[in-house]
Amino acid sequence: MQEKSFRVLLEEWSDMAWKEYIPHISIDCVVFGFHDSLLKVLLLKIKDQDLWGLPGGYMGKVEVIDYAANRILMERTGAKDIYLQQFKIFTELNRSEDFFKDYPDSLWHKQRFVSVGFYALVNFADVVPVTDPFSDTCEWVDINNIPAMMMDHRQIFDDALLTLRRQLNYEPIGNKLLPEKFTMPELQKLYEIILGKKLNRGNFYRKMTGYDILDKQDESRKGGAHKSPNLYKFNNEKYTAALKEGFKEGW
Amino acid sequence: MQEKSFRVLLEEWSDMAWKEYIPHISIDCVVFGFHDSLLKVLLLKIKDQDLWGLPGGYMGKVEVIDYAANRILMERTGAKDIYLQQFKIFTELNRSEDFFKDYPDSLWHKQRFVSVGFYALVNFADVVPVTDPFSDTCEWVDINNIPAMMMDHRQIFDDALLTLRRQLNYEPIGNKLLPEKFTMPELQKLYEIILGKKLNRGNFYRKMTGYDILDKQDESRKGGAHKSPNLYKFNNEKYTAALKEGFKEGW
């Protein structure tokens, strides 16, 4: 059985889209995955092309945008409860028109689309990437080794990473990414990987303690060559409050 | 000469809008104004109704969204260089359909619209509010005394205020809102008015100094009953860098 080409698939899909979705508005998701000291992003390789793209889609006529973003991501990952955050809307002229210039003007995708960017940080051990009909593969790619991307998807990725890094200054991070109990150096390592730089150990300890979201455990990590480091857990109540209201240490 | 009613104006305007703008996407601007220890927001009173709304509009077929937001705001304020920031997209079902339910289905405004929220903080002494054709007045309203608002505009306002308050944790604020030279208590007062709460003087001084965006002047404020407080200026270079990269004191 011969597989349908990208072009045929797209033109078939277009007719359905005009009926189902709100035109001119799309969604692109930047899903960062963390596990075992690696930070990756979920990308799809476009069929018949040497280009990669972010998982994305459109908003149903009776969907709110957060619901649509979660539906799109569930289709790509099987994961139901990913906490996606809107971060920016991308509206450059001809971002979609140019990419589909060889297609008829009536093609859904060739209209002017503005895209709402969402991002999430998940434990990639919890996610099973699923390829969509327009793609050869869907996989985790090292953030330091991003391949050529379609349209303005590289820009969307860059802006999401910037937003994630800024988020470290006003929201807690790390729940579900680290084991239930972790050491301060393990938490610091997570921050360093996201930021792409080394942090001072004393400053990190002082600042993190100031945020008041950790419960120190009466145990330490056994078995290392050095003094056993203390174990910590996130305090769920304080962690949730900080997510909602920002850090206590803030203004 | 009899003035045209809201209904007649709207139906005339609708025909033009279908030609000029991208459907389904609107813009709402939450403009906070600060001056002389007061924080206000710019609102329009809707013609023939006891409801107020945010300055808003639509995106031209060849406009990017930041340009459109600035154009809309210039029409309402005469101000050209207001730094507007996107903060959220509002997509609740029936947010526009219900408000215009007594109008024909073909009315531009009765389509499903998702609205991109922008906010700005300006010196309201620099701005001259201008009424639009659909409104009786355009004026600065105390943020503690917000009147009944159309559609989901109250929600948009609340989310913008939350975003502005969070912004204090990761970006500098105050340039153009305070005189060129100001005292630390004057800067603290600005933060207190935005946050709606008192701050500890010693903590404020320590934290603000840590941000490293101020140049202490060799002058103090003369004439008060107490010890003359030192004057400060924002260091433009450091202020701009912090706007772009976040505070040095961050991670």
Boltz contact constraints between the chains, C-beta under 6 A:
constraints:
  - contact:
      token1: [A, 22]
      token2: [B, 24]
      max_distance: 6.0
  - contact:
      token1: [A, 24]
      token2: [B, 22]
      max_distance: 6.0
  - contact:
      token1: [A, 24]
      token2: [B, 24]
      max_distance: 6.0
  - contact:
      token1: [A, 64]
      token2: [B, 91]
      max_distance: 6.0
  - contact:
      token1: [A, 65]
      token2: [B, 91]
      max_distance: 6.0
  - contact:
      token1: [A, 89]
      token2: [B, 116]
      max_distance: 6.0
  - contact:
      token1: [A, 91]
      token2: [B, 64]
      max_distance: 6.0
  - contact:
      token1: [A, 91]
      token2: [B, 65]
      max_distance: 6.0
  - contact:
      token1: [A, 116]
      token2: [B, 89]
      max_distance: 6.0
  - contact:
      token1: [A, 166]
      token2: [B, 170]
      max_distance: 6.0
  - contact:
      token1: [A, 166]
      token2: [B, 246]
      max_distance: 6.0
  - contact:
      token1: [A, 168]
      token2: [B, 251]
      max_distance: 6.0
  - contact:
      token1: [A, 169]
      token2: [B, 170]
      max_distance: 6.0
  - contact:
      token1: [A, 169]
      token2: [B, 246]
      max_distance: 6.0
  - contact:
      token1: [A, 169]
      token2: [B, 250]
      max_distance: 6.0
  - contact:
      token1: [A, 170]
      token2: [B, 166]
      max_distance: 6.0
  - contact:
      token1: [A, 170]
      token2: [B, 169]
      max_distance: 6.0
  - contact:
      token1: [A, 170]
      token2: [B, 170]
      max_distance: 6.0
  - contact:
      token1: [A, 195]
      token2: [B, 251]
      max_distance: 6.0
  - contact:
      token1: [A, 246]
      token2: [B, 166]
      max_distance: 6.0
  - contact:
      token1: [A, 246]
      token2: [B, 169]
      max_distance: 6.0
  - contact:
      token1: [A, 250]
      token2: [B, 169]
      max_distance: 6.0
  - contact:
      token1: [A, 251]
      token2: [B, 168]
      max_distance: 6.0
  - contact:
      token1: [A, 251]
      token2: [B, 195]
      max_distance: 6.0
